[in-house]
Amino acid sequence: MLLAIDVGNTNIVLGVFDGDRLTESWRLVTMRERTADELGILVTHLCERSRIDLASVEGIILSSVVPPLTRTLEEMCERYFGKRPLTVDPASNTGMPVLYRPASDVGADRVVNAVAAYEIFGRQTASPLIVVDFGTATTFDAISKRGEYLGGVICPGIGISADALFQRAARLPRVDVRKPPSVIGQTTVTSMQSGLFFGYVALVEGLVVRMRLELEDGERAICIATGGMADVLAGETTVIQRVEPDLTLQGLRMIWQRHQHG
C-alpha cells in the first residue's frame, strides 16, 4: 500500500492506495504548530479505525506548500511508519517539464495536479489542459499538449474573498458561500452570496477563455476542476468539462509509481 499526503494551507489530505485504487482518504485541519507525535497519533489512529495495518504501507509520498510542516511530516513518517517519504520537488522529481521560472517557486500541489491531469486526459488526446483548483487560493494551471507545465493564474479563494468582505465592510454580515435563488439579490445576504458565487463562476469562465486563447490548440483544451467548490461551481458553467475531486492524491500515486519504475 501507498500513503499519499498533501499538505495545503487549509487542510492536510491523506489517501491510502492499494495498487491504483484509493481505498481510504481523510482530511485534517492544517495547524502549523502540530508536532510529529501529534500527527503520528492522528494518522495511525485513522489507519487503525480503517483496519489498515501500518506494516502494509510500503511507501509514502508527500507534497507540501507549508514549509514549517514539511519536515514535521517527514519526521512523523520516519518515526511512526519507519519510512522516509518521497517529498515532491516541482523542479526535479515529478517527471514533468516545468517551464515556470524559477521552477522551485511553483506550488508542489499544482504540478502534482498537472501530472494527474495529463496522464488521465492529456496523453491519449494530445490536448492542452487547464486545471482549476478551488482551494485556499483558486489556481488555474496550464499544461501543453506535450505534457509541459506552462504556468497559470493565482486568485484569492472564495473563502478568503468572503472573509475579506465581512472584515472590511462594517455593515455587511458574515454569510455562507452558497448559490442564491437569483443573480439579483433582494436582501443583503443574497446580494453578497450572488457576488461571491456567481462572481466566481464569471471569474472562472473569463480566465479559462483567456487561457485558451494563449494556449497552442487552445480551442481543444480540456478544463478539469478539483478542490472544495469544484462540484458546485462546475455545474454552473460549460467551460469545465470534468470534475476530479481526488486529482492531487492520484497525481501523487502516479509520481510514486514513476519513481518505482525508474
C-alpha positions as CSV (number, residue, x, y, z in Angstrom):
1,M,0.0,0.0,0.0
2,L,1.0,3.6,-0.6
3,L,0.3,6.5,1.8
4,A,-0.1,9.8,-0.1
5,I,0.0,13.1,1.9
6,D,-0.9,16.5,0.5
7,V,-0.2,19.4,2.9
8,G,-2.2,22.5,1.9
9,N,-2.7,25.9,3.6
10,T,-6.2,24.9,5.0
11,N,-6.2,21.1,5.1
12,I,-3.9,18.1,5.1
13,V,-5.3,15.4,2.8
14,L,-4.2,11.8,3.2
15,G,-5.0,8.9,1.0
16,V,-4.2,5.2,1.1
17,F,-3.8,3.4,-2.2
18,D,-3.9,-0.4,-2.7
19,G,-2.3,-0.5,-6.1
20,D,-4.2,2.0,-8.3
21,R,-7.3,2.0,-6.1
22,L,-7.8,4.7,-3.5
23,T,-9.2,2.8,-0.5
24,E,-9.3,5.5,2.1
25,S,-8.9,9.2,2.3
26,W,-9.0,11.7,5.3
27,R,-8.8,15.4,5.8
28,L,-7.1,17.1,8.8
29,V,-7.1,20.8,9.6
30,T,-3.6,22.3,8.8
31,M,-2.1,23.5,12.1
32,R,1.5,24.7,11.7
33,E,2.1,24.2,15.4
34,R,1.4,20.4,15.4
35,T,4.3,18.2,16.3
36,A,5.4,15.0,14.6
37,D,4.0,13.0,17.5
38,E,0.6,14.7,17.3
39,L,0.3,14.0,13.6
40,G,1.6,10.5,14.1
41,I,-1.0,9.7,16.7
42,L,-3.8,11.1,14.4
43,V,-2.7,9.3,11.3
44,T,-2.1,5.9,13.0
45,H,-5.5,6.2,14.7
46,L,-7.2,6.8,11.3
47,C,-5.4,3.8,9.9
48,E,-6.4,1.6,12.8
49,R,-10.0,2.7,12.6
50,S,-10.0,1.7,8.9
51,R,-8.3,-1.6,9.7
52,I,-5.1,-0.7,7.7
53,D,-2.1,-2.4,9.0
54,L,0.8,0.1,9.3
55,A,3.2,-2.6,8.2
56,S,1.3,-2.9,4.9
57,V,2.3,0.6,4.0
58,E,5.2,0.1,1.7
59,G,5.8,3.6,0.6
60,I,4.9,7.2,1.4
61,I,4.8,10.3,-0.8
62,L,4.5,13.8,0.4
63,S,3.7,17.2,-1.2
64,S,3.6,20.3,0.8
65,V,3.1,24.1,0.4
66,V,3.6,24.7,4.1
67,P,7.3,24.7,4.7
68,P,7.1,24.5,8.6
69,L,5.1,21.3,8.3
70,T,7.2,19.6,5.6
71,R,10.0,18.5,7.9
72,T,7.4,17.7,10.7
73,L,5.6,15.3,8.3
74,E,8.9,13.7,7.2
75,E,9.8,13.1,10.8
76,M,6.3,11.6,11.5
77,C,6.7,9.2,8.6
78,E,10.1,8.0,9.8
79,R,9.0,7.7,13.4
80,Y,5.6,6.0,13.0
81,F,6.0,4.2,9.7
82,G,9.7,3.5,9.7
83,K,10.0,5.0,6.2
84,R,11.4,8.2,4.7
85,P,8.8,9.7,2.3
86,L,9.4,10.8,-1.2
87,T,8.9,14.6,-0.9
88,V,7.8,16.2,-4.2
89,D,10.1,18.8,-5.6
90,P,8.4,20.5,-8.6
91,A,11.8,21.4,-10.0
92,S,13.3,17.9,-10.1
93,N,11.3,14.8,-9.3
94,T,7.8,14.9,-10.8
95,G,8.7,13.7,-14.3
96,M,7.0,16.7,-15.9
97,P,9.0,19.5,-17.5
98,V,8.2,22.7,-15.6
99,L,8.6,26.0,-17.6
100,Y,7.7,28.2,-14.6
101,R,10.6,30.5,-13.5
102,P,12.1,29.6,-11.2
103,A,10.6,26.1,-11.2
104,S,11.1,25.8,-7.4
105,D,8.6,28.7,-6.9
106,V,5.5,26.8,-8.2
107,G,3.4,25.0,-5.6
108,A,4.1,21.3,-5.4
109,D,0.3,20.5,-5.5
110,R,-0.1,22.5,-8.7
111,V,2.5,20.3,-10.6
112,V,1.1,17.2,-8.9
113,N,-2.4,18.1,-10.3
114,A,-0.9,18.7,-13.7
115,V,0.8,15.3,-13.7
116,A,-2.5,13.6,-12.9
117,A,-4.5,15.7,-15.4
118,Y,-2.0,14.9,-18.2
119,E,-2.0,11.2,-17.5
120,I,-5.8,10.9,-17.3
121,F,-6.8,13.3,-20.0
122,G,-3.9,14.7,-22.0
123,R,-1.7,11.9,-23.0
124,Q,-4.2,10.0,-25.2
125,T,-6.0,13.0,-26.6
126,A,-2.8,15.2,-27.2
127,S,-4.9,18.1,-26.0
128,P,-3.7,21.0,-23.9
129,L,-5.2,21.1,-20.4
130,I,-6.4,23.7,-17.8
131,V,-6.7,22.6,-14.2
132,V,-8.8,24.8,-11.8
133,D,-8.2,24.0,-8.1
134,F,-10.7,25.6,-5.7
135,G,-8.6,25.7,-2.5
136,T,-7.4,28.4,-0.1
137,A,-6.3,30.1,-3.3
138,T,-8.1,29.4,-6.6
139,T,-5.4,28.4,-9.0
140,F,-5.5,27.9,-12.8
141,D,-2.7,25.8,-14.3
142,A,-1.9,25.3,-18.0
143,I,-0.4,22.1,-19.4
144,S,0.7,21.9,-23.0
145,K,-0.4,19.1,-25.3
146,R,3.2,17.8,-25.0
147,G,2.9,17.4,-21.2
148,E,4.8,20.5,-20.1
149,Y,3.7,22.6,-17.1
150,L,3.5,26.1,-18.5
151,G,2.3,28.2,-15.6
152,G,-1.0,29.7,-14.6
153,V,-3.0,32.1,-12.5
154,I,-3.4,32.6,-8.8
155,C,-6.6,34.2,-7.3
156,P,-7.9,34.6,-3.8
157,G,-10.0,31.7,-2.8
158,I,-13.7,32.1,-2.5
159,G,-13.5,31.7,1.3
160,I,-10.8,34.4,1.5
161,S,-12.9,36.7,-0.5
162,A,-15.9,36.1,1.8
163,D,-13.8,36.8,4.9
164,A,-12.4,40.0,3.4
165,L,-15.8,41.3,2.6
166,F,-17.1,40.7,6.1
167,Q,-14.0,42.1,7.8
168,R,-13.6,45.2,5.7
169,A,-17.2,46.3,5.4
170,A,-18.7,47.2,8.8
171,R,-22.4,46.8,7.9
172,L,-22.1,43.5,6.0
173,P,-22.7,40.2,7.8
174,R,-20.7,37.0,7.5
175,V,-22.5,34.7,5.1
176,D,-22.2,31.1,3.9
177,V,-21.0,30.8,0.4
178,R,-23.8,29.1,-1.5
179,K,-25.9,29.6,-4.7
180,P,-28.6,32.2,-4.1
181,P,-32.0,31.9,-5.7
182,S,-31.2,34.6,-8.3
183,V,-28.4,36.7,-9.5
184,I,-30.2,39.9,-8.4
185,G,-30.3,39.6,-4.7
186,Q,-33.3,41.1,-2.8
187,T,-31.6,41.0,0.6
188,T,-28.1,41.9,1.8
189,V,-27.3,38.2,2.4
190,T,-28.5,37.0,-1.0
191,S,-26.7,40.0,-2.7
192,M,-23.5,39.0,-1.1
193,Q,-24.0,35.4,-1.9
194,S,-24.6,36.3,-5.5
195,G,-21.5,38.4,-5.7
196,L,-19.4,35.6,-4.2
197,F,-21.0,32.6,-6.1
198,F,-21.8,34.0,-9.5
199,G,-18.8,36.3,-9.3
200,Y,-16.5,33.2,-9.1
201,V,-18.4,31.5,-11.9
202,A,-17.7,34.5,-14.1
203,L,-14.1,34.7,-12.9
204,V,-13.6,31.0,-13.9
205,E,-15.3,31.5,-17.3
206,G,-13.3,34.6,-18.1
207,L,-9.9,33.2,-17.2
208,V,-10.4,29.9,-18.9
209,V,-11.5,31.7,-22.1
210,R,-8.4,33.9,-22.0
211,M,-6.1,31.0,-21.2
212,R,-7.5,29.0,-24.2
213,L,-6.6,32.0,-26.4
214,E,-2.9,31.8,-25.3
215,L,-2.5,28.0,-25.5
216,E,-1.4,26.2,-28.6
217,D,-4.5,24.4,-29.9
218,G,-6.3,26.1,-27.0
219,E,-9.8,25.6,-28.6
220,R,-9.3,21.9,-27.9
221,A,-8.2,22.5,-24.3
222,I,-9.9,20.3,-21.7
223,C,-10.7,22.1,-18.4
224,I,-10.6,19.9,-15.2
225,A,-11.8,21.2,-11.8
226,T,-10.8,19.9,-8.4
227,G,-11.0,21.2,-4.8
228,G,-13.7,22.1,-2.3
229,M,-16.2,24.0,-4.5
230,A,-15.5,22.2,-7.8
231,D,-18.7,20.2,-7.9
232,V,-20.9,23.1,-7.1
233,L,-19.3,25.7,-9.4
234,A,-18.7,23.3,-12.3
235,G,-22.5,22.8,-12.5
236,E,-23.0,26.4,-13.3
237,T,-20.7,26.7,-16.3
238,T,-19.9,24.9,-19.5
239,V,-16.2,25.8,-19.5
240,I,-15.4,23.0,-17.1
241,Q,-15.6,19.6,-18.7
242,R,-14.6,17.3,-15.8
243,V,-14.5,17.3,-12.0
244,E,-11.9,15.2,-10.3
245,P,-12.1,15.5,-6.5
246,D,-9.1,13.2,-5.9
247,L,-6.8,14.7,-8.6
248,T,-4.0,15.6,-6.2
249,L,-3.9,12.2,-4.5
250,Q,-4.0,10.5,-7.9
251,G,-1.1,12.6,-9.1
252,L,1.0,11.7,-6.0
253,R,0.3,8.0,-6.7
254,M,1.5,8.5,-10.4
255,I,4.7,10.2,-9.3
256,W,5.4,7.5,-6.8
257,Q,4.9,4.8,-9.4
258,R,7.2,6.6,-11.9
259,H,10.0,6.5,-9.3
260,Q,9.3,2.8,-8.5
261,H,9.7,2.1,-12.2
262,G,12.9,4.1,-12.6
